[in-house]
Amino acid sequence: MNLDIFLYEMKHFVRDKAKLFSYIFFMSICILSLYNGIQIAEKQVKTILEIEEKKELDINKMQDWFKQGIKGPEGRSWVNIEDPYWAIRYTPTYIYKNPSPLLPLGIGQSQQFGFYKKINRWSSTYDTDVVEEISNYERLINGNIDFSFLIIYLLPILFIILTYNINGLEKDLRFDKLISIQNKKTKIWIFKRWLFYFLMMIFSVNILILFFSLITSFISDYQPVIKIILISNLYILFFCFIFYILNIYGKSSSAIAFKMISVWLAFCVIIPGSIHQYIAYKYPVNYMTDFLDVNRKETYDVFKFENDDLLNMLIEVHPEIKEDKNIDDLNLESQKIRRSISSIVNQMNINAALEIDKQNENKNRLIALCYFINPVSYIQNLWNSYTSTDYDSYKEFRSEMQNSINARNRLMVLEMWNKNTVDMEKYQEYLKVLE
């Protein structure tokens, strides 16, 4: 390939202050976005480590009580850690959404969801300390600068700035016919000039991604990095091809720029916005009313039930408690029934959460069906899936929370109803379940 055109375009790029400044500014905010992402990830890691240290101190304190024969904290004579109810209540449990090593490349929904949760017997997957806002995973990022947002939504604008006057400037100055005489294959001449900017964008984005991967030593799996590079390159090629076609048949720089901006608006604003409105119409915003009803009215109503009703509900959740036991004896266990109410409420929370998740799944399924006319949102969601900051990643986090809540309640109920006594050895078995 003749490099003269590349050298010519490079000189033109360097001399054009608007293009050069736009490129430098874009690269600067990309670097700033990566730095911002690294800060978010480091803050999350630091917070998790601090919580783990506090958790270990609390567990060590419990173990010291068993060693010293102490029943519980000073000033709380009613607490007896030899009782499974108190031993489990005083044992801290945390579930974490550890930040992905690639989180700086795509913040995704990490700013809408909590990344850790302290589990107790009344916990749920939709507590306010975990979920600040329920949003679908096509939602645009607000607030913090996001690298993926810059590449997906702002890079096409940079490409417009760099290329709108290729072939257009010559037509504006009316020496396009002279160029066609000197270069019989005008389209190839234009293509080579476009290729310079295409390769520059590809090289710049890939260098940023690879450089980040190298400076973050904790990245061990390079497959997601390769996938992000691949989809970013294909995305750039997608817009480059469309803009190139518009450029060839453009009549002037202003006409070419107008058509390019119209394409960008269509793909990055109008189509995603229209689909978002359509989805919102089909599936209105879920304010978790089902879940709130369970946590408010229905939960309070449970405490008003008689023991025999509560026992029947409890047996439905934990049928093991009636094995080899007389039902009349079970009805006499008033304290155990009352202490087991949290397990009943937990099952009610699960049922309500399933309805919410079902609505979200239907909504996301409809979003996926629109990908063929909404490729930009598809790229964004795919990108966030590689950085583990998408809807599905936080769905897995909620699933881990629910499993921990279930395990905690089940352990407490069965240990209480089996009339077990907790000692140091038994407590170590508890830790395997609770941790």
PAFIMI-164078 format. One line per field, with one value per residue (C-alpha): residue in one letter; x, y, z; residue number from 1. Coordinates in nm, 4 decimals. Last residue first. Example, Ala and Ser with C-alpha at 12.3 -4.5 7.8 and 13.67 -1.06 7.14 Angstrom:
% PAFIMI-164078
residuo	c(S,A);
X	c(1.3670,1.2300);
Y	c(-0.1060,-0.4500);
Z	c(0.7140,0.7800);
num	c(2,1);
//
This chain:
% PAFIMI-164078
residuo	c(E,L,V,K,L,Y,E,Q,Y,K,E,M,D,V,T,N,K,N,W,M,E,L,V,M,L,R,N,R,A,N,I,S,N,Q,M,E,S,R,F,E,K,Y,S,D,Y,D,T,S,T,Y,S,N,W,L,N,Q,I,Y,S,V,P,N,I,F,Y,C,L,A,I,L,R,N,K,N,E,N,Q,K,D,I,E,L,A,A,N,I,N,M,Q,N,V,I,S,S,I,S,R,R,I,K,Q,S,E,L,N,L,D,D,I,N,K,D,E,K,I,E,P,H,V,E,I,L,M,N,L,L,D,D,N,E,F,K,F,V,D,Y,T,E,K,R,N,V,D,L,F,D,T,M,Y,N,V,P,Y,K,Y,A,I,Y,Q,H,I,S,G,P,I,I,V,C,F,A,L,W,V,S,I,M,K,F,A,I,A,S,S,S,K,G,Y,I,N,L,I,Y,F,I,F,C,F,F,L,I,Y,L,N,S,I,L,I,I,K,I,V,P,Q,Y,D,S,I,F,S,T,I,L,S,F,F,L,I,L,I,N,V,S,F,I,M,M,L,F,Y,F,L,W,R,K,F,I,W,I,K,T,K,K,N,Q,I,S,I,L,K,D,F,R,L,D,K,E,L,G,N,I,N,Y,T,L,I,I,F,L,I,P,L,L,Y,I,I,L,F,S,F,D,I,N,G,N,I,L,R,E,Y,N,S,I,E,E,V,V,D,T,D,Y,T,S,S,W,R,N,I,K,K,Y,F,G,F,Q,Q,S,Q,G,I,G,L,P,L,L,P,S,P,N,K,Y,I,Y,T,P,T,Y,R,I,A,W,Y,P,D,E,I,N,V,W,S,R,G,E,P,G,K,I,G,Q,K,F,W,D,Q,M,K,N,I,D,L,E,K,K,E,E,I,E,L,I,T,K,V,Q,K,E,A,I,Q,I,G,N,Y,L,S,L,I,C,I,S,M,F,F,I,Y,S,F,L,K,A,K,D,R,V,F,H,K,M,E,Y,L,F,I,D,L,N,M);
X	c(-1.9285,-2.2517,-2.2414,-1.8762,-1.9037,-2.1790,-1.9514,-1.6888,-1.9612,-2.0317,-1.6688,-1.6613,-1.9892,-2.3494,-2.6332,-2.8813,-3.2538,-3.3386,-3.5928,-3.3306,-3.0727,-3.3296,-3.4559,-3.1164,-2.9569,-3.2543,-3.2521,-2.8804,-2.8861,-3.1820,-3.0198,-2.6935,-2.8737,-3.0631,-2.7430,-2.5802,-2.8858,-2.8698,-2.5086,-2.6099,-2.8713,-2.5989,-2.4016,-2.7154,-2.7941,-2.4501,-2.1301,-1.9325,-1.6794,-1.7550,-2.1304,-2.0920,-1.9526,-2.2408,-2.4892,-2.3209,-2.2929,-2.6605,-2.7576,-2.5757,-2.7293,-3.0897,-3.2793,-3.1642,-3.1383,-3.5136,-3.5731,-3.3126,-3.5152,-3.8234,-3.6279,-3.5049,-3.8625,-3.9762,-3.6780,-3.7522,-4.1127,-4.0024,-3.7461,-4.0189,-4.2455,-3.9608,-3.8830,-4.2373,-4.2110,-3.8653,-3.9829,-4.2681,-4.0158,-3.8008,-4.1068,-4.1574,-3.7888,-3.8034,-4.0965,-3.8672,-3.8066,-4.1802,-4.2165,-3.9174,-4.0631,-4.4035,-4.2764,-4.5998,-4.7428,-4.4536,-4.5325,-4.8883,-4.7536,-4.5488,-4.1966,-4.0088,-3.9923,-4.1889,-3.8912,-3.7857,-4.0863,-3.9038,-4.0995,-4.4333,-4.3653,-4.3219,-4.6586,-4.8272,-4.6424,-4.7449,-5.1087,-5.0746,-4.8960,-5.1710,-5.1104,-5.0584,-4.6829,-4.7570,-4.9692,-4.6667,-4.4868,-4.7905,-4.8199,-4.4596,-4.1977,-4.4475,-4.6212,-4.2818,-4.1992,-4.5180,-4.4807,-4.1297,-4.1435,-4.1455,-4.1374,-4.4041,-4.3539,-4.5129,-4.4998,-4.1494,-4.0374,-4.1748,-4.0095,-3.6756,-3.7196,-3.7678,-3.4648,-3.2404,-3.3549,-3.3376,-3.0124,-2.7189,-2.8342,-3.0485,-2.8414,-2.5224,-2.6844,-2.8077,-2.4613,-2.3113,-2.5752,-2.5181,-2.1387,-2.1607,-2.3913,-2.1671,-1.8543,-2.0164,-2.2008,-2.1704,-2.1794,-1.8398,-1.8766,-2.2048,-2.0542,-1.7496,-1.9704,-2.1547,-1.8295,-1.6635,-1.9680,-1.9543,-1.5734,-1.5687,-1.8169,-1.6180,-1.3044,-1.4839,-1.6353,-1.2946,-1.1085,-1.3756,-1.3545,-0.9755,-1.0018,-1.2684,-1.0316,-0.7334,-0.7957,-0.5272,-0.5913,-0.4447,-0.1439,-0.3465,-0.0779,-0.0871,-0.4633,-0.4824,-0.2180,-0.4102,-0.7359,-0.5734,-0.3606,-0.6667,-0.8575,-0.5719,-0.4823,-0.8414,-0.8897,-0.5648,-0.6446,-0.9805,-0.8259,-0.5656,-0.8161,-1.0300,-0.7451,-0.6891,-1.0610,-1.0720,-0.7901,-0.9583,-1.2816,-1.0968,-0.9544,-0.8378,-0.6246,-0.4728,-0.7840,-1.0160,-0.8120,-0.8620,-1.2355,-1.2466,-1.1000,-1.4189,-1.3183,-1.6283,-1.5857,-1.2291,-1.3417,-1.6067,-1.3770,-1.2524,-1.4289,-1.6356,-1.3427,-1.1881,-1.4909,-1.7219,-1.4836,-1.4862,-1.8659,-1.8480,-1.6178,-1.8766,-2.1472,-1.9807,-1.6228,-1.7095,-1.9804,-1.7381,-1.4870,-1.7422,-1.7185,-1.9107,-2.2470,-2.4958,-2.4586,-2.7178,-2.9780,-2.9782,-2.9358,-3.2778,-3.2980,-3.3914,-3.2469,-3.0732,-3.0642,-2.8263,-2.8735,-3.2422,-3.3101,-3.4099,-3.2322,-3.3754,-3.2426,-3.4523,-3.2311,-2.9159,-2.6851,-2.4602,-2.4541,-2.1752,-2.1471,-2.4475,-2.6291,-2.6855,-2.3218,-2.1975,-2.4592,-2.2102,-1.8704,-1.7091,-1.3342,-1.2654,-1.4599,-1.2152,-1.0673,-1.4300,-1.5280,-1.6126,-1.9881,-1.9717,-2.1878,-2.1357,-2.2144,-2.1663,-2.2153,-2.4130,-2.7487,-2.6134,-2.4878,-2.8004,-3.0500,-2.8184,-2.8269,-2.4762,-2.4375,-2.6644,-2.7966,-3.0422,-2.7588,-2.6831,-2.4596,-2.1358,-2.1589,-2.2444,-2.2391,-1.8705,-1.7060,-1.3600,-1.3023,-1.6588,-1.6370,-1.2998,-1.4610,-1.7244,-1.4586,-1.2672,-1.5847,-1.6283,-1.2633,-1.2841,-1.5896,-1.4127,-1.1192,-1.3541,-1.5381,-1.2104,-1.1068,-1.4426,-1.4118,-1.0600,-1.1733,-1.4664,-1.2438,-0.9904,-1.2631,-1.3990,-1.0495,-0.9660,-1.2846,-1.1922,-0.8450,-1.0022,-1.2387,-0.9488,-0.7587,-1.0658,-1.1050,-0.7510,-0.7958,-1.1008,-0.9201,-0.6172,-0.8371,-1.0467,-0.7326,-0.5760,-0.8935,-0.9487,-0.5797,-0.5610,-0.1845,-0.1374,-0.4239,-0.3113,0.0411,-0.0959,-0.3177,-0.0211,0.1850,-0.0972,-0.1406,0.2319,0.2247,0.1251,0.0000);
Y	c(-1.8263,-1.9318,-2.2976,-2.3710,-2.1410,-2.3563,-2.6617,-2.4629,-2.3756,-2.7433,-2.8009,-2.4984,-2.5905,-2.5376,-2.7399,-2.9040,-2.9064,-3.0541,-2.7748,-2.5089,-2.6652,-2.7126,-2.3548,-2.1856,-2.3921,-2.3366,-1.9634,-1.9291,-2.1543,-1.9686,-1.6293,-1.7545,-1.8955,-1.5684,-1.3658,-1.5905,-1.5475,-1.1713,-1.1781,-1.3947,-1.1315,-0.8726,-1.0444,-1.0911,-0.7196,-0.6192,-0.5322,-0.8519,-0.6748,-0.9127,-0.8779,-0.5007,-0.5216,-0.7424,-0.4977,-0.2036,-0.3837,-0.4822,-0.1271,-0.0041,-0.2748,-0.1520,-0.2709,-0.6328,-0.5912,-0.5503,-0.9112,-0.8637,-0.5780,-0.8021,-1.0663,-0.7993,-0.6981,-1.0563,-1.1214,-0.8088,-0.9155,-1.2650,-1.1183,-0.9142,-1.2181,-1.4301,-1.1579,-1.1841,-1.5631,-1.5358,-1.2681,-1.4930,-1.7730,-1.5362,-1.4366,-1.8010,-1.8382,-1.5201,-1.6657,-1.9338,-1.7516,-1.7414,-2.1148,-2.1898,-1.9843,-2.1544,-2.5128,-2.6597,-2.7036,-2.9321,-3.1655,-3.2023,-3.2821,-3.5739,-3.5813,-3.8397,-3.5975,-3.2799,-3.0434,-3.1876,-3.0318,-2.6964,-2.4456,-2.6262,-2.7174,-2.3466,-2.2599,-2.5304,-2.4126,-2.0532,-2.1578,-2.3620,-2.0748,-1.8247,-1.5591,-1.1927,-1.2013,-1.3009,-0.9886,-0.7663,-0.9442,-0.9120,-0.5370,-0.4276,-0.6563,-0.8561,-0.5439,-0.3939,-0.6964,-0.6808,-0.3038,-0.3428,-0.0003,-0.1680,0.0876,0.0060,-0.3008,-0.2533,0.1272,0.1300,-0.1120,0.1216,0.4235,0.2401,0.1329,0.4947,0.6095,0.3341,0.4170,0.7970,0.8333,0.6170,0.4666,0.7517,1.0333,0.8826,0.8422,1.2023,1.3224,1.1459,1.2889,1.6449,1.6079,1.4868,1.7719,2.0274,1.8907,1.8915,1.6707,1.3399,1.0126,0.8867,1.0307,0.8580,0.5227,0.5946,0.6966,0.3637,0.1655,0.3584,0.3113,-0.0673,-0.0804,0.1011,-0.1517,-0.4424,-0.3081,-0.2556,-0.6057,-0.7655,-0.5653,-0.6511,-1.0191,-1.0178,-0.8654,-1.1190,-1.4011,-1.2609,-1.4429,-1.3659,-0.9957,-0.9196,-0.7372,-0.4361,-0.2453,-0.4953,-0.5048,-0.1249,-0.1045,-0.3582,-0.1625,0.1752,0.0342,-0.1272,0.2017,0.3995,0.1368,0.0961,0.4717,0.5281,0.2370,0.3918,0.7348,0.6144,0.3888,0.6888,0.8426,0.5118,0.4817,0.8295,0.7421,0.4087,0.5916,0.8307,0.5577,0.7780,0.9776,1.2807,1.3424,1.2699,1.5125,1.7879,1.7119,1.7539,2.1005,2.2878,2.4273,2.2759,1.9582,1.9162,1.9849,1.7144,1.4385,1.4060,1.6921,1.4775,1.2535,1.3577,1.5330,1.2477,0.9934,1.1913,1.1735,0.7965,0.7722,0.9379,0.6732,0.3325,0.4254,0.6890,0.4735,0.1797,0.3997,0.5218,0.8680,0.8690,1.0430,0.8772,0.5473,0.4651,0.2045,-0.1030,-0.3226,-0.2496,-0.0481,-0.1234,0.1588,0.1694,-0.2062,-0.3480,-0.1276,-0.0915,-0.4617,-0.6399,-0.9732,-1.0167,-1.0104,-1.0935,-1.3816,-1.1784,-1.1317,-0.8296,-0.7412,-0.6320,-0.4811,-0.2500,-0.1872,0.1228,0.2384,-0.1053,-0.1053,-0.0875,0.0407,-0.0851,-0.0930,-0.0071,-0.3240,-0.5503,-0.7097,-0.7758,-0.6241,-0.8811,-0.8963,-0.9893,-1.1823,-1.1173,-1.3293,-1.2262,-1.4806,-1.3313,-1.4502,-1.8005,-1.8496,-1.6840,-1.9210,-2.2216,-2.1864,-2.2300,-1.8629,-1.7702,-1.4140,-1.3181,-1.1859,-0.9075,-0.6684,-0.8310,-1.0121,-1.3829,-1.7108,-1.7010,-2.0425,-1.9055,-2.1114,-2.0592,-1.6848,-1.6748,-1.8357,-1.5634,-1.2914,-1.4599,-1.4489,-1.0772,-1.0030,-1.2063,-1.0079,-0.6790,-0.7894,-0.9140,-0.5805,-0.3919,-0.6215,-0.5699,-0.1913,-0.1944,-0.4080,-0.1731,0.1339,-0.0300,-0.1045,0.2519,0.4010,0.1742,0.2887,0.6539,0.5880,0.4185,0.7137,0.9601,0.7690,0.7877,1.1567,1.2197,1.0171,1.2262,1.5531,1.4492,1.3499,1.6656,1.8816,1.7200,1.7502,2.1157,2.2017,2.0708,2.0674,1.7270,1.5689,1.7154,1.5902,1.2432,1.2529,1.3242,1.0523,0.8010,0.9128,0.8685,0.5216,0.3486,0.0000);
Z	c(5.6364,5.8074,5.7061,5.7831,6.0849,6.2328,6.2287,6.4196,6.6695,6.7321,6.8287,7.0574,7.2255,7.1219,7.2713,7.0389,7.1118,6.7686,6.7291,6.7927,6.5615,6.2867,6.3044,6.3273,6.0511,5.8197,5.8839,5.8119,5.5055,5.3548,5.4126,5.2589,4.9543,4.9178,4.9245,4.6662,4.4408,4.4852,4.3632,4.0674,3.9772,4.0106,3.7366,3.5249,3.5274,3.4033,3.5876,3.5284,3.2998,3.0124,3.0769,3.0676,2.7126,2.5988,2.7479,2.5750,2.2438,2.2549,2.3462,2.0338,1.8147,1.8605,1.5522,1.5806,1.9580,1.9985,2.1048,2.3783,2.5278,2.5319,2.7229,2.9625,3.0437,3.0880,3.3154,3.5183,3.5684,3.6740,3.9107,4.0809,4.1093,4.2438,4.4983,4.6388,4.6778,4.8344,5.0763,5.1908,5.2458,5.4519,5.6545,5.7520,5.8432,6.0492,6.2440,6.3907,6.7202,6.7787,6.7182,6.9394,7.2221,7.1966,7.1928,7.3322,6.9828,6.8937,7.1792,7.0499,6.7007,6.8374,6.7040,6.4947,6.2019,6.2711,6.2371,5.9001,5.7213,5.7222,5.5104,5.5240,5.8873,5.9655,5.8147,6.0204,6.3314,6.2718,6.2548,6.5759,6.7482,6.6777,6.4172,6.5104,6.4401,6.0790,6.0314,6.0849,5.8020,5.5741,5.6276,5.5955,5.4474,5.2430,5.1143,5.0279,4.8144,4.6175,4.5765,4.4348,4.2633,3.9248,3.6435,3.3862,3.1629,2.8206,2.8408,2.9920,2.7201,2.4526,2.6132,2.6298,2.2689,2.1664,2.3656,2.2270,1.8687,1.9047,2.0968,1.9876,1.6560,1.5229,1.6691,1.5259,1.1838,1.1924,1.2954,0.9959,0.7602,0.8859,0.8646,0.5034,0.4075,0.5794,0.4132,0.0689,-0.1815,0.0038,-0.1919,-0.0809,0.2683,0.3439,0.2490,0.4688,0.7608,0.7462,0.7230,1.0056,1.2260,1.1983,1.2000,1.5344,1.6729,1.5324,1.6993,2.0307,2.0093,1.9512,2.2139,2.4705,2.3729,2.4046,2.7497,2.8489,2.7404,2.9274,3.2537,3.5109,3.5731,3.9172,3.7706,3.6680,3.4752,3.1866,3.1400,3.1507,2.8803,2.6725,2.6946,2.6281,2.3449,2.1862,2.1901,2.0360,1.7723,1.6573,1.6443,1.4513,1.2203,1.1334,1.0974,0.8443,0.6717,0.5938,0.3929,0.2203,0.1397,-0.0097,-0.2506,-0.3239,-0.4038,-0.6312,-0.8524,-1.1383,-0.8999,-1.0711,-1.2813,-0.9891,-0.7788,-1.0336,-1.0375,-0.6586,-0.6901,-0.6113,-0.2700,-0.1051,-0.3103,-0.1888,0.1678,0.1386,0.0170,0.3755,0.5539,0.7934,0.8869,1.2175,1.3669,1.2672,1.4213,1.7448,1.7417,1.6833,1.9903,2.2138,2.2583,2.2562,2.3422,2.6013,2.7600,2.7838,2.9650,3.2202,3.3720,3.6990,3.7127,3.4849,3.3035,3.0427,3.1357,2.9137,3.2182,3.3541,3.6696,4.0278,4.2349,4.5695,4.6036,4.8626,5.1695,5.0783,5.1210,4.8016,4.8505,5.1997,5.5547,5.8597,5.9848,5.9394,5.6434,5.6036,5.2347,5.0050,4.6572,4.6675,4.3413,4.1269,4.0955,3.9880,3.7137,3.4246,3.5371,3.2148,3.1530,3.5182,3.6197,3.4368,3.7486,3.8502,4.1805,4.4501,4.5026,4.8672,5.1136,5.4836,5.7897,6.1513,6.4312,6.7206,6.5890,6.5273,6.8816,7.0207,6.8557,6.8875,7.2714,7.4096,7.3223,7.6130,7.6079,7.8827,8.1023,7.8597,8.0566,7.9490,7.6175,7.6162,7.8077,7.9055,7.9450,7.8752,7.5606,7.4392,7.4994,7.3233,7.0175,7.0099,7.0319,6.7488,6.5384,6.6056,6.5256,6.2057,6.0954,6.1608,5.9445,5.6713,5.6717,5.6307,5.3446,5.1702,5.2034,5.0575,4.7616,4.6957,4.7141,4.4822,4.2244,4.2361,4.2094,3.9141,3.7415,3.7926,3.6511,3.3504,3.3049,3.3316,3.0624,2.8392,2.9314,2.8076,2.4892,2.3991,2.4707,2.2647,1.9701,1.9867,2.0157,1.7093,1.5039,1.5955,1.5563,1.1999,1.1439,1.3076,1.1127,0.7786,0.8398,0.9221,0.6141,0.3880,0.5533,0.5045,0.1425,0.0823,0.2373,-0.0877,0.0000);
num	c(435,434,433,432,431,430,429,428,427,426,425,424,423,422,421,420,419,418,417,416,415,414,413,412,411,410,409,408,407,406,405,404,403,402,401,400,399,398,397,396,395,394,393,392,391,390,389,388,387,386,385,384,383,382,381,380,379,378,377,376,375,374,373,372,371,370,369,368,367,366,365,364,363,362,361,360,359,358,357,356,355,354,353,352,351,350,349,348,347,346,345,344,343,342,341,340,339,338,337,336,335,334,333,332,331,330,329,328,327,326,325,324,323,322,321,320,319,318,317,316,315,314,313,312,311,310,309,308,307,306,305,304,303,302,301,300,299,298,297,296,295,294,293,292,291,290,289,288,287,286,285,284,283,282,281,280,279,278,277,276,275,274,273,272,271,270,269,268,267,266,265,264,263,262,261,260,259,258,257,256,255,254,253,252,251,250,249,248,247,246,245,244,243,242,241,240,239,238,237,236,235,234,233,232,231,230,229,228,227,226,225,224,223,222,221,220,219,218,217,216,215,214,213,212,211,210,209,208,207,206,205,204,203,202,201,200,199,198,197,196,195,194,193,192,191,190,189,188,187,186,185,184,183,182,181,180,179,178,177,176,175,174,173,172,171,170,169,168,167,166,165,164,163,162,161,160,159,158,157,156,155,154,153,152,151,150,149,148,147,146,145,144,143,142,141,140,139,138,137,136,135,134,133,132,131,130,129,128,127,126,125,124,123,122,121,120,119,118,117,116,115,114,113,112,111,110,109,108,107,106,105,104,103,102,101,100,99,98,97,96,95,94,93,92,91,90,89,88,87,86,85,84,83,82,81,80,79,78,77,76,75,74,73,72,71,70,69,68,67,66,65,64,63,62,61,60,59,58,57,56,55,54,53,52,51,50,49,48,47,46,45,44,43,42,41,40,39,38,37,36,35,34,33,32,31,30,29,28,27,26,25,24,23,22,21,20,19,18,17,16,15,14,13,12,11,10,9,8,7,6,5,4,3,2,1);
//
